[in-house]
Amino acid sequence: MRFATTGTRNARTTGRGPGRAGAGTGRAPLTGAVRPAALVPAAALAAVAAAHIVPAATWLPRLRTACLPGLAGIGRPDHIALTFDDGPDPDSTPHFLTALDALAVRATFFVLGENVARHPALARHIAERGHELAVHGWTHSRPWLPAPGRDLAETARAARVLYDTTGHRPQWYRPPYGILTGGRWAAARRTGLRPVLWTAWGRDWTARATPGSVRAAVGADLRGGGTVLLHDTDHAASPGCWHAALGALPGLVTACRDAGWEVGPLAEHAVARA
């Protein structure tokens, strides 16, 4: 929107210093009338920045658990949703599928579109083993700057490649790093996906992670109805760190069952809408 300036204002009508300096010179005085127009870009940029970054505050676990339980992934109190991010990866994901079969557990895999495009047979195999596939974006990118058009295009592209590959329409969306900006939230909604983050994670992406540290990190925040975040690959993490999550799985599942909780995918978790 363009704001017109009022060239008829001068020192006698404004009483501002620059107008007095121009009086009697025959020149149009410099007035303050242009200043509101100059402020418009700054105000617009501030509004865009706020719309982009304020929703990302949901990354804070206490905030989303208290205010947005659906987004946190809180579901049935007798159930734990087990989720994995960043695959599929032919070097590591098959090991998780074998371990989950041995535990008689099904999970939700938040996959990257680019990895599904590279390994379509593995993505189909995950679905054939009874697991749920969900959208984690096209690439594992950080959303430093607002790019709603790109967010929509990449989210829709990832959802489409999942459907084309497996024949199943994905239901869930989790952004990389759990940073749910305004653009990514809108992209998920327009693509027909439900955003969901987590209530407990294993911090399994570091080089120092061990099966014991992963179990302890998850256990510190795990409650009935919670959603657990682990990784089935080191695609965006320290090389080989996936071994820690894999080694932690039997103990985590056993602990959940000992507490009286079933373990399964988000599709069985009865998550409230965010």
N, C-alpha and C positions, 0 to 999 in steps of 0.2 A: 504494500500500500504506500502511495506517495503522498506526502503532506506538502501543501503549497505554503510558501513563505509570503509574508505581507510586506511588500516593499513600500507601503505608504507610511509605515511607522518610522518616526525619526526621534531626534533627541527631545523634542517638545512633548511627544506622546509617551515615550518610554522613560525619560529621565535617566538613562544609563550612560555610563562614561563614554563608550565608543561613539554614541550618537552625538554627544556634545562636541567631541573632537571633530566630527564631520560637518557641524552646522556652519552654514554660510560659505562652504567651499564649492557648492554646485555639484558635489558628488553625492551619490546615494549613500547614506550612512550605514555602517555596519551595526546591525541590531541583534538582539538576542532571539529574534523570531525563528532563526534557523536551528536553534539548539534542540528543540524537541525532535525535529527530523533527524538530527545527528544521533540522538539517543535511541532511535528505533532499532537500528541493527544490533546494538548492544543488548537491548531488552529482548529482542527476538532470539539472539544467540543464547542468552541466559535461560530463556524458556525451553529452547531445544535441548540444552545441556541438562536441565532439570528433568525433563521428560525422559531423557536417555538414562541418566544415572540414578535417579531417586529409587526406581523399582529395584535396582541392583542391591539396595540395602537389605533385601530379603536373603542375601548371602549370609547374614548374621543368624546363626542357628537359633538363638533365644528369641529373636524378633519374629522369625517365621513360625516357630513352634507355638508361640503365644498368640500371635495375631492371625496367622494364615496356616492352620493345621493341615489343610488340604495340600497346599504347596509344599509343606514339610514332608508330606507322605504319610501322615498319621491315618491309620485305618483301623481294622478290627482289633480289639484289645487282645484277642487270643492268637494273633497272627503277626509274623514278621515278614516284610517284603525284602527279598534278597535281590540286589541289583548290581550289575557290572557295567563299567564305562570303557569306551575308547576302542573296542574291537570292531569287527572280528580280525584276529591275527592268527595266521596258520601256525606260527611258532609256539603259541601259548594257549589260545582258546580251546583247542581240542583236549588239552590236559584238564581244563576246568569242566568240560562236558563229561569227561570220564569220571572225575571226582563227584560231580553232581549226580550222575547215574548211580554211583556206588552208595550215595547218601539218600537216594530216592527223593531228590529235591529238584524242583523246577524253579527257574529264576527269570528275571527280566534283564536283557542285554541292551544297553543304550549304545548303539553303534554309530559310527561315522559314515556318512554317505560315500566318501571317497574310498573307505576300506571295503564297503559292500561292493562297490563297483570293481575293485581290484580282486576281491575274493567272493564272487557270487555263490559258488558252490558251498563254501563254508557257511555263509549266511543262511542258505537253504537248509543246510545240515543242522544248524542251531534250531531252526523252526521245526524241522522234522523230529528232533529229539524232545519236542514238547515245550520248549522255552519260548518266551515272549520277546520279540524284538521291538525296540523303540528308537526314537530319533535323538541323536546327540549332536546334530549339526552336520554340515558337509565336511568341514575341516575343524581341527581343534584350535580355533583362533580366539584371541582376546579382543573384545569389542571396545577398543580405546576410544574410537570416535563414532558418533551417530551415523548409521548407515541403514536406515529402515528398508530401503529398496533391496539392498544386498541381503539383509537378514531374511526378508521374505523369500527372495529367489533361492537362497541356499537351503532354507528350511524346507521349502516346498520340493526342491530337487532331491533332498535326502529322503523325504517321505515317499516321493515317487519311485526312487530306485529301490526302496524297501518293498513297496507293493509290487513293482514289476519283477523283483527277484524272488519273493516268497509267496506272492498271491494273497498276503494278509495286509490289511491297512493298519498302520501303526496307530496307537492310541495316545502315547505319552511322549513328552519332550523334556529333555534336561539339557540346558546349555553347557558348553565347555566351561570348566572351572566353576560351574554353578552361578555364573554371573548373568542374571536374568535382567537385562536392560529393557527399557520400554520398547525398543524396536524388536527385540527377540520375543518378548511377551506377546506383542501384537502379531508377529509372524506366526507364532505357535497357534494363536487363536484363529487366524485367518486360514491356516492350513488344517484346522480341525483337530489339533493336538492339545492335550492337557499338560501344562507345565507341572513338574514335580521334582523336588530336590531330595533331601534326605534328613533323617534325624540322627544317624550315627554313621561314622565313617572310620575306615581302618588306617588312614594315613599311610597307605601302602605304596606310595609313589616315590619314596625316598630310597637312597642307597642303603640307609641304616635300618630299614624296615625288616622285621623278622616275623615269623608266625606268632611268636609270643607278643610282640609289640602290637601287631594287628589285632589280636584277640583282646588285648587290654584296652586299646583305643576304642574299639567298637563297644566293649562291655561298659565303658565309663558312661556312655550316653544311651545305652539300649534299654528300651522299655517296651512292654506289650503294645502292639499297634505301630511300632516304628518301622522305618525303612533304612536298610543298611546299604552303604555305598562302598564297593570294592572295585578293583580294576583287573580285567582279564588279559592285560597286555601292558607293555612298557612303551607303547606308541608315543605317549607324551610325558614320559617319566624316566626315572633312572634305569639304565639297562639292567635287565634281569630282575627288577623289583617284583615282578608278578609272582615269583616263587614264594614270596612271603604271604601273599593273599591266598595262594593255592594251599600252602601248608597250614594256614589258619582255618580253612573251611571245615574240616571235620570237628574240631573243637568248638567252633562257633555254632554249628548246627546242633551238636550234642547239648551245649549249654542252653540253647533256645528250647529244645525239646524237654530238657530237665525242668525248665521254668514253666512248662505247660503251653508253650507257644508253637503253633505250626509255622513252617517256613515255606514260602512259595513266591510266585510272581506278583506284580502289582495288580494283574487282572483279577486276582483272588483276594485282594487286600481291602476292598470296599473303601477306597479313598474318597473323602468328601471333595466336592468341587472347590478349586481354589478361587 
